[in-house]
Amino acid sequence: MSNRSGSPKNRPTSADVAIIGAGPAGLTAAYQLTQQGYRVTVIEKDPVYVGGISRTVEHEGFRFDIGGHRFFSKSREVVDLWNEILPDDFIERPRMSRIYYEGKFYSYPLRAFEALWNLGVVRSTLCMVSYAKAKLLPNKQVRSFEDWTINQFGQKLYSIFFKTYTEKVWGMPCDEMSADWAAQRIKGLSLGGAVLDGFKRSLGLNKRPNDGMATKTLLETFRYPRLGPGMMWDATRDKVVAGGNHVLMAHSFKQLTQDQVSGRWRLTANGPDGDVVIDAAHVISSAPMRELAARIHPLPACALNAAPKLKYRDFLTVALKIRSEDLFPDNWIYIHDSKVQVGRVQNFRSWSPEMVPDPELACVGLEYFCFEGDGLWASSDDDLIALATKEMAILGLCDPKDVVGGAVVRQEKAYPVYDDDYAAHVETMRSELEARYATLHMVGRNGMHRYNNQDHAMMTAMLTVRNIVAGERVYDIWGVNEDAEYHESGTEGEQAALASVREVPARVTKAA
C-alpha cells in the first residue's frame, strides 16, 4: 500500500479545507468536497492504513476487521455513497451473533424462549419474577446503565447478560456508567418484546416489510466488502487523490492556530520529513475532542477544564490462525464469562471467505478491552498470543495444539466512555469551540465523543460538507444518531435523503 505522503516539493501548503484524520468521517468529507471542486488536504497519523477503526489490517495474506463492521444503514444517502465508491465489491453475508455463557450459546439479541430454556427452570423462574418486579416497581430515578437495564430486563437477567460483559468492555462499574449508553445501544431490546416476537415467529405471524402489515425484525443478512471494510476507505482515499487532492500518511496533528485578521487556519502536522504547515479556510477534525482542544493555540478554556475529563477505552485484537476448516458460524461471539479476559471473538471467514486465504485454516480475532498503558496493552505480542490460545481452550472453542500462528493489532481510543459527567463536558467543549470558531467542524466518533456507528459518522461528515458549501451551519450534526436504535432492523436505505429527523437532522433554528 502506497504512503501517499508525497515528496517535499509537491506537498500542499494551502487548501480550502484541511481534514484531521482519514477515518470514515474524514474521508467521506474529503471525497464529497473533492467532488464539489474544493482543494482538500487530509492528514493521517497511521503510516500505512486509512479507515481508522474501520481499517482492515493484513498479515501474511490474512485480513483482520478491527471491531467488526456490518455495512447496513437506513440512510439512503449513505447506502448510495457506499455503492458509488465501491460498486462491484460488496458480498451478501449471513448475520449471526451469539452470547457465550456458562458453556452455552444464546442468540443475540436475546430470544426469550431460547434464553429461558438454556437457563433452566429455577433460574428462568427467578428471571421472570425479577422482570415482573422491574415492570411493576421500576426505578424512577434512572441515572446509570445499571438502572436503565434493570428497568428493561430485571435484576436477574441484567446480572447474567449485561453486567459482566459490559464491565469487561468498559473497565468501570455499571452503576458509574451513564444511562445514555444503554439508551443508545440496546434501546430496541426488551424481554416483553422478545417474548412477543418469539410467539409471533412460532405462529408465522411476522410479516415481511412488503406484506402490508410490516413487523420490523433484525436483518438476517448484511453487505460487506469482500476484502474487509478497509477496502471501502482505500477506494475513497484513491478517489480523493485522483481528484487532485492530498492524503498525507504518517502525519500527526501537532497544532492549530487561527489568524485573527483573515480567519484562516494554520494546521501544523509532524511527518517523516519534519513539520508541514497547511493554510486552510476550514478545518474538519475527527481527532478526539480532548486532543483537538489541547492543540489549539492559544488554548481555549475547555482544554483546561472539560477536555482532560473525557475518557476513552482502548482495545486490542489477537488474531489466531487455527488448523481447522471453521470453528463456528457466527460473525462474532460475545463472551460473558468471568473466567477469561476476552470480551468477544470474531470469525473472519464468516465476514468474508476472502479474508482467510488458506482453506485449511480458520482465523479468529479475540478482542481484549483495556486502557492504553495497562497490563494487557503493555504485554508482548507473544504473551498475548499465548493468552488468547489458552482462553480459546478454556472456552472449548479450539485445541491449543491446532494454533499455528497469530498477530496482534492495538487500537487506541476505540470507544468514547459514557460516564456520569461525559455529556456535560462534551457540551462545554462544543459550546465554546463552535461559538468561538465558525470554521472549525468536529465530526465522527471521537471528534464528537459519541459512540456513532460507521454510517452515522459518515452522516456527520456529509452534513458538515453541506454546511461548508452553504457558508453557515445550516444543519445540526449533533442530532445524528440522537435517537437511533443500535440493532440493525428494517430495510436498508429505507429513509429518503433529508427525510429523517433521526438520521438527517433538521435545519438549525436561528434566533430572531
VMD Tcl script that draws the C-alpha trace (Angstrom):
set ca {
  {0.00 0.00 0.00}
  {1.48 3.34 -1.02}
  {2.28 6.00 1.52}
  {0.64 8.86 -0.42}
  {2.59 11.42 1.58}
  {4.30 12.89 -1.47}
  {7.71 14.48 -1.79}
  {8.58 17.78 -0.05}
  {8.30 19.66 -3.35}
  {4.67 18.76 -4.04}
  {3.31 18.86 -0.52}
  {0.41 21.31 -0.29}
  {0.77 24.45 1.79}
  {-2.71 25.83 1.08}
  {-6.17 24.29 0.94}
  {-9.81 25.24 1.14}
  {-10.35 22.56 3.79}
  {-7.85 20.73 5.98}
  {-9.07 17.45 7.49}
  {-7.63 15.78 10.58}
  {-7.97 12.00 10.39}
  {-8.57 9.60 7.48}
  {-11.31 7.52 9.08}
  {-14.86 7.13 7.71}
  {-15.88 10.69 8.68}
  {-12.71 12.40 7.45}
  {-12.55 10.55 4.15}
  {-16.29 10.95 3.49}
  {-15.87 14.71 3.88}
  {-12.75 14.70 1.71}
  {-14.48 12.73 -1.04}
  {-17.58 14.91 -1.19}
  {-15.57 18.13 -1.04}
  {-13.36 16.86 -3.86}
  {-16.49 16.24 -5.92}
  {-17.54 19.83 -5.27}
  {-14.20 21.17 -6.53}
  {-12.66 22.13 -3.17}
  {-8.93 21.89 -2.51}
  {-8.55 19.41 0.34}
  {-5.66 18.07 2.39}
  {-6.14 15.17 4.82}
  {-3.58 14.29 7.48}
  {-3.45 10.78 8.95}
  {-1.02 9.63 11.62}
  {-1.03 5.97 10.58}
  {1.84 5.31 8.16}
  {0.00 2.60 6.20}
  {-3.73 2.31 6.78}
  {-6.66 4.64 6.26}
  {-10.10 3.93 7.75}
  {-9.33 4.39 11.46}
  {-11.07 1.68 13.45}
  {-12.77 0.68 10.17}
  {-9.47 -0.24 8.55}
  {-8.54 -3.77 7.50}
  {-5.12 -4.93 8.71}
  {-3.27 -7.50 6.59}
  {-0.75 -10.04 7.93}
  {0.74 -12.73 5.70}
  {-2.30 -12.59 3.42}
  {-4.82 -12.83 6.29}
  {-7.09 -9.83 6.82}
  {-8.48 -8.63 10.14}
  {-11.50 -6.39 10.66}
  {-10.82 -4.21 13.71}
  {-14.07 -4.40 15.66}
  {-16.35 -5.90 13.03}
  {-18.24 -3.63 10.61}
  {-21.54 -4.59 9.07}
  {-22.43 -2.39 6.11}
  {-26.05 -1.59 6.83}
  {-27.72 1.79 7.08}
  {-31.28 3.07 6.97}
  {-29.95 6.25 5.38}
  {-30.40 6.10 1.61}
  {-27.67 8.69 1.16}
  {-25.11 6.59 2.99}
  {-26.07 3.44 1.07}
  {-25.86 5.33 -2.22}
  {-22.42 6.65 -1.29}
  {-21.16 3.15 -0.45}
  {-22.43 1.89 -3.81}
  {-20.87 4.83 -5.62}
  {-17.43 4.35 -4.10}
  {-17.35 0.54 -4.16}
  {-19.84 -0.55 -6.86}
  {-18.55 -4.05 -7.61}
  {-17.02 -5.44 -4.42}
  {-19.86 -6.00 -1.94}
  {-20.92 -9.51 -1.00}
  {-24.03 -10.60 0.91}
  {-23.26 -12.31 4.21}
  {-25.44 -14.09 6.80}
  {-25.77 -12.25 10.09}
  {-25.18 -14.27 13.22}
  {-24.04 -13.24 16.70}
  {-24.39 -15.19 19.92}
  {-23.62 -14.87 23.61}
  {-21.45 -17.49 25.31}
  {-22.46 -18.01 28.94}
  {-21.55 -20.95 31.16}
  {-20.76 -23.18 28.21}
  {-23.99 -22.47 26.31}
  {-24.80 -20.22 23.39}
  {-27.61 -17.66 23.35}
  {-28.82 -15.75 20.30}
  {-28.10 -12.05 20.33}
  {-30.29 -10.05 20.55}
  {-31.84 -12.36 23.14}
  {-34.60 -14.72 22.08}
  {-36.61 -15.05 25.24}
  {-37.77 -18.67 24.88}
  {-34.28 -19.89 23.98}
  {-32.68 -17.95 26.84}
  {-35.17 -19.23 29.42}
  {-34.80 -22.81 28.17}
  {-30.99 -22.69 28.37}
  {-31.07 -21.18 31.85}
  {-33.23 -23.95 33.28}
  {-36.49 -23.94 35.23}
  {-35.28 -22.45 38.53}
  {-33.14 -19.69 37.08}
  {-35.75 -18.88 34.41}
  {-38.42 -18.56 37.09}
  {-36.22 -16.18 39.04}
  {-35.62 -14.16 35.85}
  {-39.35 -13.84 35.16}
  {-40.10 -12.85 38.77}
  {-37.29 -10.28 38.63}
  {-38.61 -8.96 35.31}
  {-42.14 -8.65 36.66}
  {-40.87 -6.77 39.71}
  {-38.97 -4.33 37.49}
  {-42.08 -3.63 35.46}
  {-44.37 -3.24 38.47}
  {-41.90 -1.21 40.56}
  {-39.46 0.46 38.15}
  {-36.72 2.73 39.38}
  {-37.99 6.24 38.63}
  {-34.57 7.85 39.16}
  {-32.71 6.34 36.20}
  {-29.14 7.60 36.29}
  {-26.85 4.75 35.32}
  {-26.52 1.92 32.82}
  {-27.42 -0.43 35.67}
  {-30.65 1.48 36.48}
  {-31.77 1.56 32.85}
  {-31.02 -2.09 32.10}
  {-32.64 -3.45 35.28}
  {-35.78 -1.47 34.42}
  {-35.80 -3.14 30.99}
  {-34.90 -6.72 31.92}
  {-35.00 -7.13 35.68}
  {-32.11 -7.62 38.10}
  {-31.53 -11.30 37.31}
  {-31.23 -11.05 33.51}
  {-29.17 -7.88 33.91}
  {-26.66 -9.72 36.11}
  {-26.44 -12.66 33.67}
  {-26.37 -11.00 30.26}
  {-25.24 -7.40 30.75}
  {-23.21 -6.73 33.89}
  {-20.17 -8.99 33.38}
  {-19.69 -8.24 29.69}
  {-20.32 -4.51 29.99}
  {-17.86 -4.10 32.85}
  {-15.30 -6.16 30.95}
  {-15.65 -3.91 27.92}
  {-15.61 -0.60 29.74}
  {-13.41 -1.28 32.76}
  {-15.81 0.50 35.09}
  {-18.81 -0.49 37.25}
  {-22.19 -0.39 35.53}
  {-23.56 1.91 38.23}
  {-20.96 4.53 37.23}
  {-21.80 4.40 33.52}
  {-24.29 6.85 32.05}
  {-27.78 5.63 31.19}
  {-27.25 7.33 27.80}
  {-25.10 4.37 26.83}
  {-27.84 1.83 27.39}
  {-30.47 4.06 25.83}
  {-28.41 4.41 22.64}
  {-27.06 0.89 22.24}
  {-29.77 -1.50 23.49}
  {-32.90 0.61 23.16}
  {-34.69 -1.82 20.85}
  {-34.49 -4.74 23.27}
  {-36.93 -5.70 25.99}
  {-37.84 -9.06 27.45}
  {-41.50 -8.49 26.77}
  {-40.80 -7.57 23.17}
  {-38.61 -10.64 22.74}
  {-41.33 -12.94 24.13}
  {-43.94 -11.39 21.82}
  {-41.63 -11.64 18.83}
  {-40.87 -15.29 19.64}
  {-44.57 -16.06 19.91}
  {-45.30 -14.41 16.56}
  {-42.44 -16.28 14.91}
  {-43.68 -19.61 16.24}
  {-47.14 -18.93 14.74}
  {-45.76 -17.47 11.50}
  {-47.35 -14.11 12.22}
  {-44.31 -11.93 11.50}
  {-44.83 -10.29 8.13}
  {-42.14 -9.18 5.74}
  {-41.83 -5.41 5.17}
  {-43.70 -5.52 1.86}
  {-46.56 -7.68 3.08}
  {-48.77 -4.80 4.12}
  {-48.63 -5.27 7.92}
  {-44.89 -4.93 8.35}
  {-43.25 -6.05 11.55}
  {-39.65 -4.87 11.60}
  {-37.24 -7.59 12.64}
  {-33.48 -7.80 12.85}
  {-31.83 -8.17 9.47}
  {-30.62 -11.67 8.71}
  {-28.01 -10.70 6.13}
  {-25.78 -7.71 5.54}
  {-23.45 -6.46 2.84}
  {-19.71 -6.50 3.33}
  {-16.69 -5.57 1.17}
  {-15.12 -8.84 0.07}
  {-11.68 -7.82 1.42}
  {-12.95 -6.13 4.57}
  {-14.11 -2.59 5.45}
  {-10.70 -1.09 4.70}
  {-11.42 -1.78 1.04}
  {-14.05 0.98 1.16}
  {-11.67 3.52 2.67}
  {-8.74 2.63 0.43}
  {-11.03 3.27 -2.55}
  {-12.25 6.56 -1.05}
  {-8.69 7.76 -0.47}
  {-7.73 6.82 -4.03}
  {-10.64 8.83 -5.42}
  {-9.64 11.86 -3.33}
  {-6.07 11.64 -4.63}
  {-7.26 11.04 -8.20}
  {-9.31 14.24 -7.87}
  {-6.11 16.22 -7.33}
  {-6.20 16.40 -3.54}
  {-3.86 15.07 -0.87}
  {-3.88 12.42 1.86}
  {-0.70 12.72 3.92}
  {0.09 9.46 5.70}
  {2.31 9.27 8.82}
  {1.46 12.89 9.63}
  {0.44 13.58 13.23}
  {-1.70 16.54 14.25}
  {0.53 18.96 16.17}
  {-1.03 22.43 16.43}
  {-3.94 24.50 15.14}
  {-3.91 28.30 15.07}
  {-6.39 30.76 13.60}
  {-5.26 34.08 12.15}
  {-7.24 36.76 13.97}
  {-7.35 39.03 10.90}
  {-8.06 36.70 7.98}
  {-9.78 33.98 9.98}
  {-7.76 31.33 8.12}
  {-6.23 28.36 9.90}
  {-2.64 27.19 10.16}
  {-2.61 23.45 10.75}
  {0.78 22.03 11.70}
  {1.41 18.30 11.29}
  {4.56 16.36 12.01}
  {5.60 13.93 9.29}
  {8.57 11.78 8.31}
  {10.43 14.81 6.90}
  {9.53 17.23 9.67}
  {6.67 19.67 10.15}
  {4.19 20.52 7.41}
  {2.05 23.66 7.73}
  {-1.27 23.78 5.89}
  {-3.11 27.08 5.42}
  {-6.87 26.49 5.15}
  {-10.19 28.32 5.31}
  {-11.92 25.46 7.15}
  {-10.75 22.62 9.38}
  {-12.69 19.37 9.85}
  {-11.49 17.36 12.85}
  {-12.19 13.71 13.59}
  {-9.41 13.72 16.18}
  {-10.51 13.00 19.76}
  {-12.09 16.14 21.23}
  {-9.59 16.04 24.07}
  {-6.64 16.15 21.65}
  {-8.19 18.80 19.44}
  {-8.71 21.23 22.33}
  {-5.20 20.64 23.68}
  {-3.62 21.51 20.32}
  {-5.49 24.73 19.59}
  {-3.31 27.78 20.19}
  {-3.99 29.79 22.25}
  {-5.59 27.16 24.48}
  {-9.37 27.51 24.85}
  {-10.73 27.36 28.40}
  {-12.31 23.94 27.75}
  {-8.86 22.48 27.12}
  {-8.07 23.03 30.77}
  {-11.38 22.15 32.43}
  {-13.61 19.84 30.35}
  {-11.25 18.14 27.88}
  {-8.99 16.31 30.37}
  {-12.07 14.69 31.92}
  {-13.14 12.94 28.72}
  {-12.16 9.27 28.85}
  {-11.58 6.63 26.20}
  {-11.47 2.85 26.17}
  {-8.84 1.10 24.08}
  {-8.74 -2.46 22.84}
  {-6.57 -4.95 21.05}
  {-7.28 -7.85 18.72}
  {-5.29 -11.07 18.94}
  {-5.75 -12.92 15.64}
  {-5.11 -16.66 15.76}
  {-4.63 -18.93 12.77}
  {-6.03 -22.35 13.66}
  {-5.77 -25.64 11.81}
  {-9.47 -26.17 11.09}
  {-11.90 -25.62 8.23}
  {-14.01 -23.47 10.52}
  {-14.80 -23.18 14.21}
  {-18.25 -21.63 14.42}
  {-20.67 -19.89 12.01}
  {-21.00 -16.59 13.90}
  {-19.60 -13.26 12.76}
  {-18.69 -12.89 16.41}
  {-19.46 -14.34 19.84}
  {-19.87 -12.20 22.97}
  {-18.06 -13.83 25.89}
  {-20.00 -13.44 29.15}
  {-17.61 -15.48 31.23}
  {-15.56 -14.14 34.13}
  {-13.02 -16.98 33.82}
  {-11.45 -15.31 30.78}
  {-10.45 -11.77 29.89}
  {-11.52 -11.89 26.25}
  {-14.71 -9.95 25.54}
  {-15.59 -11.01 22.01}
  {-14.34 -13.48 19.41}
  {-14.64 -12.74 15.68}
  {-14.61 -15.36 12.94}
  {-13.07 -13.59 9.96}
  {-14.18 -16.19 7.40}
  {-17.79 -15.56 8.44}
  {-17.30 -11.92 7.47}
  {-15.84 -12.85 4.11}
  {-14.19 -16.07 2.86}
  {-11.60 -13.90 1.10}
  {-10.33 -12.64 4.47}
  {-8.83 -16.11 5.10}
  {-6.72 -17.25 2.10}
  {-5.95 -20.80 3.31}
  {-8.97 -23.17 3.20}
  {-7.31 -25.45 5.75}
  {-7.03 -22.72 8.36}
  {-9.60 -20.81 10.39}
  {-8.75 -17.31 11.56}
  {-10.37 -15.74 14.61}
  {-9.83 -12.46 16.41}
  {-10.04 -12.32 20.20}
  {-10.86 -8.80 21.38}
  {-9.49 -7.57 24.69}
  {-10.73 -4.29 26.10}
  {-8.17 -2.30 28.07}
  {-6.71 1.10 28.79}
  {-3.63 2.25 26.92}
  {-0.62 1.51 29.08}
  {-2.24 -1.07 31.37}
  {-1.03 -4.65 31.78}
  {-2.84 -6.06 28.76}
  {-1.87 -3.19 26.47}
  {1.78 -3.38 27.52}
  {2.06 -7.17 27.15}
  {4.28 -8.51 24.39}
  {2.68 -9.91 21.25}
  {3.97 -13.39 22.12}
  {2.39 -13.22 25.58}
  {-0.91 -12.03 24.15}
  {-0.98 -14.80 21.56}
  {-0.30 -17.32 24.35}
  {-3.10 -15.81 26.46}
  {-5.57 -15.94 23.55}
  {-4.65 -19.56 22.81}
  {-5.17 -20.51 26.46}
  {-8.53 -18.75 26.65}
  {-9.81 -20.38 23.45}
  {-9.08 -23.71 25.14}
  {-10.84 -22.67 28.38}
  {-13.91 -21.74 26.34}
  {-13.75 -25.04 24.48}
  {-13.55 -23.30 21.11}
  {-10.31 -24.91 19.91}
  {-7.45 -27.24 20.84}
  {-4.25 -25.25 21.59}
  {-2.14 -27.64 19.51}
  {-4.10 -26.56 16.41}
  {-2.99 -22.91 16.72}
  {-0.28 -22.35 14.10}
  {0.32 -18.61 14.37}
  {-1.02 -15.23 15.40}
  {-0.75 -11.47 15.24}
  {-1.73 -8.55 17.49}
  {-3.41 -5.29 16.47}
  {-3.75 -2.47 19.02}
  {-6.42 0.22 18.71}
  {-6.17 3.27 20.92}
  {-9.21 5.38 21.77}
  {-11.58 2.88 20.22}
  {-14.56 3.90 22.33}
  {-15.51 7.22 23.95}
  {-16.55 6.49 27.52}
  {-20.07 7.43 28.63}
  {-19.54 8.07 32.32}
  {-21.74 10.21 34.57}
  {-20.23 13.52 33.53}
  {-19.27 13.00 29.90}
  {-22.32 14.77 28.43}
  {-21.68 17.95 30.42}
  {-18.02 18.00 29.37}
  {-18.89 17.44 25.70}
  {-21.48 20.23 25.82}
  {-18.96 22.60 27.44}
  {-16.44 21.91 24.68}
  {-18.96 22.05 21.88}
  {-20.43 25.34 23.11}
  {-17.07 27.07 23.40}
  {-15.46 25.76 20.22}
  {-18.47 26.26 17.95}
  {-19.19 29.73 19.32}
  {-15.57 30.82 19.02}
  {-14.65 29.14 15.72}
  {-17.28 29.16 12.97}
  {-14.96 27.37 10.53}
  {-13.87 24.54 12.84}
  {-16.00 21.42 12.47}
  {-15.97 18.33 14.69}
  {-17.17 15.07 13.11}
  {-17.17 11.32 13.68}
  {-16.98 9.09 16.72}
  {-14.04 10.59 18.56}
  {-14.41 14.03 17.03}
  {-17.78 14.34 18.78}
  {-17.11 11.91 21.66}
  {-20.16 9.95 20.60}
  {-20.30 6.21 20.00}
  {-21.59 6.54 16.45}
  {-21.72 3.64 14.07}
  {-19.83 3.95 10.79}
  {-22.84 5.21 8.85}
  {-23.66 7.83 11.48}
  {-20.05 9.04 11.47}
  {-20.30 9.39 7.70}
  {-23.55 11.34 8.00}
  {-21.95 13.87 10.36}
  {-19.33 14.46 7.66}
  {-21.89 14.71 4.86}
  {-23.87 17.35 6.74}
  {-20.68 19.24 7.58}
  {-19.84 19.39 3.88}
  {-23.29 20.89 3.25}
  {-22.63 23.48 5.94}
  {-19.29 24.43 4.38}
  {-20.83 24.74 0.92}
  {-23.66 26.86 2.39}
  {-21.20 29.10 4.24}
  {-23.04 28.64 7.54}
  {-24.14 25.92 9.97}
  {-27.39 25.03 8.25}
  {-27.64 21.53 9.73}
  {-27.05 20.49 13.33}
  {-24.82 17.43 13.04}
  {-25.23 16.72 16.76}
  {-28.71 15.40 16.03}
  {-27.34 12.47 14.01}
  {-27.97 9.20 15.89}
  {-29.55 11.15 18.75}
  {-32.47 8.76 18.91}
  {-31.16 5.83 16.87}
  {-31.50 2.18 17.73}
  {-28.24 0.28 17.57}
  {-29.52 -3.04 16.30}
  {-29.97 -3.07 12.56}
  {-33.58 -3.65 11.65}
  {-35.94 -2.66 8.90}
  {-34.90 -2.08 5.32}
  {-31.55 -0.79 4.13}
  {-31.75 2.73 2.74}
  {-35.43 3.00 3.63}
  {-35.15 6.62 4.71}
  {-35.01 9.16 1.91}
  {-32.46 11.93 1.79}
  {-33.19 14.70 4.28}
  {-36.38 12.93 5.34}
  {-35.45 11.60 8.75}
  {-35.06 13.71 11.85}
  {-33.12 10.84 13.39}
  {-30.65 10.20 10.57}
  {-30.59 13.63 8.93}
  {-31.35 16.39 11.44}
  {-33.50 19.36 10.67}
  {-32.06 22.76 9.95}
  {-30.78 24.77 12.88}
  {-33.38 27.19 14.17}
  {-31.93 30.69 14.08}
  {-32.60 33.27 16.70}
  {-34.69 36.19 15.55}
}
mol new
graphics top color blue
foreach p $ca { graphics top sphere $p radius 0.5 }
foreach p [lrange $ca 0 end-1] q [lrange $ca 1 end] { graphics top cylinder $p $q radius 0.2 }
display resetview
